[in-house]
């Protein structure tokens, strides 16, 4: 049953680079919570904590694509190593400034530099799988594995940072994110034998073009799905609070992530006979359908059960999205293509959460779930315009044209 996973993990170096990428990605689910817990833990307001957290996220989103482009041109090892060191120094400086009562402008400067330097390991590990695997079906399995790992990160990261910050010291949560992120990234970057070959641009030549006509709708789908996630997370927390069971908010979100993780594992076992665009269309429709009943549910237990089921639509949709990108963009800009879509996804989270928050204040948590429903419908409608790229079943990096 798991022979596909055994096959890809038997590739020399695969377990090492995928495992180190897991550790390197933990800060994704730890940093923003760690910033809030540290800032409020030393006596500052939640308003300042939220603003600093937002500054970190915006800086990370703006610089993710330029960093990915550098990685494609210069290679994973030098760029990720530099980014990890800058991230560690900037985030450590931020902790020192906050802990010592330093000026607010210095805290903003440090946290924005840390966000700008955050290593793009998620895009790099998928590009690395694409480099070491030959068969397209194996690449899909590898992407399914990484999707399941993403869910592990988002389930374990918030728990780890919260326990350390509240049970030990406010600085411990963010400190653990720095240690795991830096250590994991440096170990990942040091594995040169499995890294994709850099594609430096000779002077006087142009970069291979990313087909905007094909990528634009994928990015719109990513934005809509990001809004769906952001709105659903905020609405679920508010739903728990409205039932006087705020202690179960984390459990509800963990059930949602657990459903996605299981679906991700299953996705990697399936031998797909349809292309990624077709799978993305069905996945987006499934996600929209999964959001439809949420505004009508009043029971915590029913909500938990449905969120678990709804989670099964997430990972297959994400795997299809990234597989479509992998087949669409030129390999010399694959990391950048991955980063573009992941940035679109992240960019959609904030407006989705903000709009849901406004609706929660005026109409309650259940009504706010309609933001997720509308976002899912938008994603599904745009996904209907996607078409599978014309590629052969076997991967051929030598014959593949740069502009394909």
N, C-alpha and C positions, 0 to 999 in steps of 0.2 A: 504493500500500500504506500509505503514511504520511500520506494526505490528512487523516485525522482530527487528527493532531498538527499538521499545517500549519494547519488551520482554527482550532484553539484558540490556537495561538501567534501567529496573525495578529491576534488581538484586541488593540487598542491597549493597550500597557502590560503585556501578559501575559509577554513574555520578561523584562522588567525585574523584575517582582515575583516571578516564579518563580525566576529566577537569583539574586536577592538572598536569597530564602528558603533556597536551597541553601547559600549561604555562612553564613547566620545559623544554620543547623541543624548545622553542623560540630561545635560543642562537645558536642552530644548524644553523639557517639562519641569525644570527646577528653577531656572534663572528668575523668571518674572515673579513667581511666588516667593523665592528667596529674597528678592529685592524688597518686596512689600513687608515680609516678616522682619527683615533687618531694620528697615527704616522706621517702622512702627515700634519695633522692639526696643529701640533706643530713645523713644519718646517723641518722634515726629508724627505728623498727621497722616491719615490715610490719603488725603488729597495729594500731598507731596510724594508719598509712596507710589500712588497710581500714576502720577505724572512722570516720575523717574522710570517706572516700568514701561510706560508708553514710549518714552524717548528711546529706551533700549530697543524695543521692538521695531520702531520706525527706522532707526539707524541700521539695524540688522537687515531689514527688508530692502532698504535702498541700496546697500552695498553688496547684497548677496550675488546679484547677477554680474557686476564687475569682477568680484572675486572668482566666480566660476569661470569667467572668460580667461582670467589670468591662469587658472589651473589648466584649462585646455591648452594654452599656449606654452606655459613654462613647465607644466608637470605638477602632479599632486604633492610630491615630497617637499619641494622648496616653498610653495605657497602655503600649504597647510601647516608646515612647521613654523613659518613666520607668523601666520595668523594665530596659531595656538599660543605662542609666546606673548604676542601683543595682547590677546584676549586675557591671558592670565595676569599680566602686569596691570592692565587697565582695570580689571574687575577687583584685583587685590587693592589697588589704589582707591577704588570706590569704597571698599569696605573700611579702609583706614580713614578716609575723609568723613564718612558717616559716623563711624564709631568715635572719632575724636572731636566731633562737633565742628568740622570744617565748613567752609562756605558752600552754599547751595550750588553756585555756579560750577565749583570744582566737582561736585557730585555729578552734575549733569554732564560735564565734559568727560569724566572718566567712564560713566555708564554708556555714553554714546560711542566712545572709542571702542569699548568692549563689544557693543552690539555690532559695530562696523566690522570688527575683526573676527566675529564668531565664525569658526571654521565650518565650511559647507560640506560636512562629512556625509550627510544624507544623499546629496547628489553624487558625491565622489564614489561611494560604495556601490551605487547602482551602475555608474559608468565603469567601475572596475569589474563588476560581474559581466557586463556587456563585452568587456575586453577578453576575459579569460574563458568564456563559454562560446562554443561553436554553434550549437543548435538553438534555434529560436524558442522552442518549447522549454529548453533549460533556462533561458533568460527569463521567461515568464515565471517559472518556478522560483528562481532566485529573487525576482521582484516580489513574489508572494511571501517569501521568507522574510524579506526586509520589511514588508508591510506588517507582518505579524510582530516583528521586533519593534517596529514603531509603536504598536499598541502596548507592548510590554513596557517600553519607555514611558508612555503617557499614563500607565497604571501605577508604575513603581516610583517614578520621579517625584510627583507631588507628595506621596506618602513619606518618602525618605527625607525630603527637604523640610517638611512640616514637623516630623518627629524630632529631627536634629535641632531645628530652630526653637521649638517650644519646650522640649524636654531637657536640652543641654544648654544652648546659648544661641541668641539670634544670629550670631556670625557663623555658626556651625553649618546652617543649611546652605547658605550661599558659598561658603568655603568648600563644602563637599562637591558642589557643582563645578567649581573651579578645578578641583583635584581630578575629578572623573573626566571632565571635558578635556583638560589639557593632557593628562596621561593617556587617555584613549586615543586622542588625535595624534600625539607624537608617535605612539606605537603603530597606529595605522599608517601614518606617513612614512615611517621607516621601512615599511615592507615594499621595497622597490620592485621586486621580481614580478609582482602581480599588477603593478600600476600601469595604466594605459600610457602609450607612447605620446609624449608632448607633440603638439602641432604648431611649432613657431611659424609666424608669418614672415616670409622673406620680404625684404624692403622692396617697395614698388608693386606689391601684389595685394589683392583684396582678400578679406576673409570669405570663406565659403558661406553662402547666404542661407539664413534660416528662412524657410518658406512661411512667410507671414500669413498667407491666405489659409494655410493649413493650421498654423499654430494659434492664430487669433481666437477662433471659436473654442479651442481647448483651454485657453487662458480665461475666457469668459465663463466656461464651465467651472474652472477652478475657483474663480471669484465667487460664483454663486454657491458652490459647495462650502467654501470658507465661511460665507455668511450663514449658511445652514448650520454649520458646526458652532459658530460663535453664538448665534441666537439660541440654539438648543441647550448649550451649556449654561448660559445665564438663566434661561427659562426653567431649567431643571433645578438649579439652586433655589430660585424663587419659589418654585412649586413645593419643594421640601420645606422651606421656611413657612409658607402659607399653611402647611399642614402641621406646623410645630414639630417637624422632624428634620431640622436642618442637619442633624447628625448623620442622616442617611443620604445627603446630597452626594457625597463622595462615592457611596456604594452604588447609587443609580448610574452615575457616570462611569464607574468601573464596570458595571454590567454591560453598558453600551460598548465600551472598549473591548470587553471580553468576547462579545458576539463578533466583533470585527476581527479579533485575533484568531478565533476559531475558523471564521470564514477565510481568512488569509491562508491558513494552513491548508484548508481544503482546496482553495484555488490553485495552489501549487501542485496538487496531485492530479488535477483534471487535465486531460489532453484536449486543448481547445481546437475545435475545427472551424471556428469563426475568428475573424480578425479583431484587433483591439478596439477599433471604432464601434463595431457592432456590440461588443461587450460593454463599452462605455455607455452606449445608448441605453441598453437594458439596465445597467447599473444605476444610471441617473434616474431612470423611471422608477426603479425599486426604491431609491432613496426618497424620492418625492412621495411615493405611496406610503413608505414607512413613517413619514411625518404627519400624514393626514389625520390619524386618530388621536394624536397627542393632546390636542386642545379639548378633547371630549372625555379624557380619563380623569377620574377623581380619586382613585385609590393609589396609595403608594406602592402596594404590591403589584397591582396591575401595571402601573407605570414601569416598575422595575422589569417585569416580565416582557413587556412590549419593547422597552429600550434594548434589552438583550437580543430579541429577535431582530429589531431594526438595525442593530450593529452588524448583522450579517451582510448588509448591502454595502458597507463602507469599504472594506479591504478589496473586494473584487473590483469595485469602481476605481479605486486608487491604482491598483495594479494595471488595469486596462488603460488608464490615463497615461501612466509613465511608459508602458509598453508602446503606446501610440507615439509618444514623443520620441522614444528610442528608434522607432522605425521611420520617423519623419525628418528629424534634423540630421545634418551631416555629422559623421563621427568626430570630425575635428572640433565640433562645438557641442558635443553631447552633454558635458557637464553643465554648460551654460543653458542648454535647452531644458534640462531637468530643473535647474535653479529658477528659470523663468516661470515654469508652471507652479513650482512650490511657493515662489514668492506671490504669485496670483492667489493661491490658496490662503496664504497667511494674510494677504492684504484684505481678503473678504471677511476675515474673522471680526475685526474691529467694528466696521459698520453694522454687521449683523448683530453683534452683541449690544452695540449702542442703541440701535433701533428697538431691539427686544427690551432693553432696559427702560426706554421711554414708555413703551406699551405696558410693561409691568407696573410702572408707577400710576398709570391712568386707568388700566383695564384689568390688571391682574396677570398672573403667570400663565394661566391656561391660554388666554388670548394671545400671549406673546409667542406661543408655539406656531402661530400662523405665519410668522416671519420665516421660520424654517420651512414651512410648507411652500410658501411662495418662492423662496430661494430654490427649493428642490424642483419646482415646476419650471422655473427659468432655466436651471441646469439641464433638465430633461429636454426642453424645447430646443435649446441651442445644440445639445448633443445629437439631436435628430439630423442636423445638417452635416455631421461628420461622415467621412468616408474612409474606408481602410486604404492605406497606401499600397501601391503595387510593388510587392517585394516577394522574393522567392522564399520557400520554407527554410532553406539552409542559409546561414549567414556567410557572407563573402566580403571580408573587409578590404581585400585587395582590389576587387573589381567594382566595389561600390563607388559610384561617382560622388565627388565632394559636395555637389549641390543638390543631391537627391533628397 
